[in-house]
Amino acid sequence: MSNSGSRASLTRDFERFKRGLPHDFPSHVRDSYRIDLSARYLGQPLPHPIGKGSGQLSLNSGQLETDAEAGLAFAVLKTVIAQDATGDQSMAAWAIHETKMKVERRGAGWTVTWKGRGWDRPFDEYLALVRAGRDLTRDRRLLAVPSVKYHLPRLDEPFRDAEYAHTTRALATAWGDPPLLLEKDFSPTLAGDRLADEKQQILRWLREVPQRIRAHGDVRLAMKLMNARFDDDFQREMMDAARDADALVVFNRLFDAQQGVAYGGPELSDRNLRVLDRPSDRQTVRPSLSGTGNIHSGRMIVEYALRGCSSVQLHTFFQLPLEEYSATDGSRTQRGLHALIFDPRDGLVAVMLEREAAGTLERRAGELHFLDLGLGENH
Ligand SMILES: Cc1cc2nc3c(=O)[nH]c(=O)nc-3n(C[C@H](O)[C@H](O)[C@H](O)COP(=O)(O)O)c2cc1C
């Protein structure tokens, strides 16, 4: 089909899929548009790049089931706060409960204001959630990845190894077949904490945490970097310091010190994309990247992909008021995917076709490939 023919069928698909997205939409996209949406997270092949970031939308097995049903590629489970064998948590201040979330407009986008923090129920219940995620992963319905916040010491203190040992081993046992895929969360509220006042302290964490975790299990590790309250150069230094991780999630929300809350919206994606644009002096093979922050369209997915992200993790866009989605039926995850993939102007298919027409993305063996976006000097 010609590029303009593809655009006409995209408008038709967008309309008819408002009532329901075909479960295997990546195959539909491949057959109808000769576009291969295959992506990767933590070395795992994915049918398409879109996953859910850790948070309130991956707290229970019902949410995971709905996401598997919708055809989401992966879901990162809510962050659990590490504990030692006696149940002691050095980061207990992050295990606080809050019920109210407020979805608000911020600039031209949205943010979710919420003052709670990590998992606030017993660790055993988290392990049950991990097992539910493992089952979905094993059945190839949804890749599920646990997320942990472990002890982070001051410069003159040692790491509390007992927390690293107990939590990593318990998660690895719950998961079963190695390797255990894991995200380590360095959260925006941490960026706002006095613990993160010093650059050297943060850089030490990023350098040392991978070995602290891997000492206790066969772990494939993603580190979710915070937006520290320093300049863009330091953000890049953080990426360099974290090069022992297998993947980096770039970058968690911004921290508003005055209001004491984390926030997203356009300021977040502006900063993230700007930092990812900066040249790095690293020569070695670097960790793969997963983008997060204010992703609400296929066009924004492409912006992250052009800067090297082989997958993306969304939270806010899967939490909007129902009337904000064009789709009329289905779960929020399904309605979100409908817009992200099929929107005729800003969806992923439309933007890849647009780049083909502009000569900035080429077919290989007749197909356009999502992962080709990150290959080179495309932007
Ligand atoms: C209410 C809420 C809770 C969150 N909780 C966590 C968390 O526990 N661990 C984590 O790593 N990220 C957490 N996040 C960050 C999201 O996973 C995501 O990376 C971030 O919000 C940026 O993406 P977005 O702009 O699509 O929301 C949370 C975000 C929100 C809005």
The ligand as an ORCA input file, in Angstrom:
! r2SCAN-3c Opt
* xyz 0 1
  C       0.585      8.458     41.557
  C       1.928      8.019     41.068
  C       2.652      7.059     41.779
  C       3.906      6.647     41.338
  N       4.582      5.694     42.040
  C       5.802      5.263     41.606
  C       6.521      4.247     42.298
  O       6.085      3.726     43.316
  N       7.734      3.867     41.814
  C       8.273      4.411     40.669
  O       9.371      4.005     40.263
  N       7.596      5.362     39.977
  C       6.395      5.799     40.418
  N       5.705      6.761     39.705
  C       6.323      7.315     38.485
  C       5.717      6.737     37.209
  O       5.964      5.360     37.079
  C       6.245      7.454     35.955
  O       7.597      7.071     35.725
  C       6.194      8.958     36.062
  O       4.940      9.374     36.577
  C       6.409      9.648     34.705
  O       5.509      9.200     33.731
  P       4.096      9.907     33.402
  O       4.399     11.315     33.038
  O       3.558      9.082     32.241
  O       3.248      9.802     34.601
  C       4.448      7.193     40.148
  C       3.718      8.148     39.450
  C       2.477      8.564     39.888
  C       1.734      9.597     39.086
*
